[in-house]
Amino acid sequence: MSSADIFYVALVLFAFSGFAIALAYFSHQDHKFRAARQRVEQDASKPAAKPAQPKAPAVARVPEHA
């Protein structure tokens, strides 16, 4: 094999490995995105919690003794 053949074989192997790495990266990102979107959809399907009632001020809770 000449040095040109070795160069082109190495170039093809490098291109395929780069494609495989990019494919793995983006499929992993897509999986994380889908999981986050599914969590948001599940939270949206739950009924909304009632807002908390504000507590009365401490002065109003103290009975008047005087």
KEKE-3310 file (N, C-alpha, C; in steps of 0.2 Angstrom, whole numbers, plus 5000, padded with zeros to 4 digits):
npx = (5004:5002:5008:4998:4986:4985:4983:4971:4963:4964:4958:4945:4941:4942:4932:4921:4921:4920:4907:4900:4902:4896:4883:4880:4881:4871:4859:4859:4857:4844:4837:4838:4831:4818:4815:4814:4804:4793:4792:4788:4775:4769:4768:4760:4748:4743:4732:4731:4738:4730:4732:4741:4734:4736:4744:4736:4741:4752:4748:4734:4731:4733:4725:4714:4718:4717)
npy = (4994:5011:5027:5036:5028:5023:5035:5039:5028:5030:5043:5040:5031:5040:5049:5040:5037:5049:5052:5042:5046:5059:5055:5047:5056:5066:5058:5055:5067:5070:5060:5065:5077:5072:5065:5076:5084:5075:5074:5087:5087:5077:5084:5095:5088:5085:5090:5108:5114:5121:5138:5143:5149:5164:5167:5173:5189:5189:5197:5197:5184:5183:5182:5195:5201:5212)
npz = (5000:4996:5003:5000:4999:5012:5019:5014:5018:5032:5033:5029:5039:5050:5047:5048:5061:5067:5063:5070:5083:5083:5080:5091:5102:5098:5098:5112:5117:5112:5119:5132:5130:5126:5138:5147:5142:5143:5157:5159:5153:5160:5172:5169:5166:5179:5191:5195:5210:5224:5228:5242:5257:5264:5280:5295:5302:5316:5327:5325:5329:5343:5358:5365:5381:5389)
capx = (5000:5006:5006:4991:4981:4985:4980:4963:4959:4964:4953:4938:4940:4941:4926:4916:4921:4917:4900:4897:4902:4891:4876:4879:4880:4864:4854:4859:4854:4837:4834:4837:4826:4812:4813:4812:4797:4788:4791:4784:4769:4766:4766:4754:4742:4741:4728:4735:4737:4727:4736:4741:4730:4741:4742:4735:4747:4753:4744:4727:4730:4734:4718:4715:4717:4717)
capy = (5000:5017:5031:5039:5023:5023:5042:5039:5024:5033:5048:5036:5028:5045:5051:5036:5037:5056:5052:5038:5050:5064:5051:5045:5063:5069:5053:5055:5074:5069:5056:5069:5081:5069:5064:5082:5085:5070:5076:5093:5085:5074:5089:5099:5084:5085:5097:5113:5114:5127:5143:5143:5154:5168:5166:5179:5191:5187:5201:5195:5177:5184:5184:5201:5200:5218)
capz = (5000:4996:5008:4998:5001:5019:5020:5012:5023:5038:5032:5029:5046:5054:5045:5051:5069:5069:5062:5075:5089:5083:5081:5098:5105:5097:5101:5119:5119:5110:5124:5138:5128:5127:5145:5150:5139:5146:5164:5159:5151:5166:5177:5166:5166:5185:5193:5199:5217:5226:5231:5250:5260:5268:5287:5298:5306:5323:5331:5325:5332:5350:5361:5369:5388:5393)
cpx = (5004:5004:4999:4986:4980:4982:4973:4960:4959:4959:4946:4937:4939:4934:4920:4916:4919:4909:4897:4897:4897:4884:4875:4877:4873:4859:4853:4855:4846:4834:4833:4831:4819:4810:4811:4805:4792:4787:4787:4776:4765:4764:4761:4748:4739:4737:4732:4733:4734:4732:4736:4738:4736:4739:4740:4741:4747:4749:4736:4726:4731:4727:4720:4713:4716:4710)
cpy = (5006:5022:5035:5035:5023:5030:5042:5034:5027:5039:5045:5034:5034:5048:5047:5036:5044:5056:5048:5042:5055:5061:5049:5051:5065:5064:5054:5062:5073:5065:5060:5074:5078:5067:5070:5084:5081:5072:5082:5092:5081:5079:5093:5095:5084:5091:5101:5113:5121:5132:5143:5149:5158:5167:5173:5182:5189:5191:5199:5188:5178:5186:5191:5199:5206:5222)
cpz = (5000:5002:5006:5000:5009:5022:5019:5016:5030:5038:5032:5036:5051:5053:5048:5058:5071:5068:5068:5082:5089:5083:5088:5103:5104:5099:5108:5121:5117:5116:5130:5136:5129:5134:5149:5148:5142:5153:5164:5157:5156:5171:5175:5166:5174:5187:5197:5206:5219:5229:5239:5252:5265:5276:5290:5302:5313:5328:5331:5329:5340:5353:5365:5377:5392:5391)
residu = (MET:SER:SER:ALA:ASP:ILE:PHE:TYR:VAL:ALA:LEU:VAL:LEU:PHE:ALA:PHE:SER:GLY:PHE:ALA:ILE:ALA:LEU:ALA:TYR:PHE:SER:HIS:GLN:ASP:HIS:LYS:PHE:ARG:ALA:ALA:ARG:GLN:ARG:VAL:GLU:GLN:ASP:ALA:SER:LYS:PRO:ALA:ALA:LYS:PRO:ALA:GLN:PRO:LYS:ALA:PRO:ALA:VAL:ALA:ARG:VAL:PRO:GLU:HIS:ALA)
# end
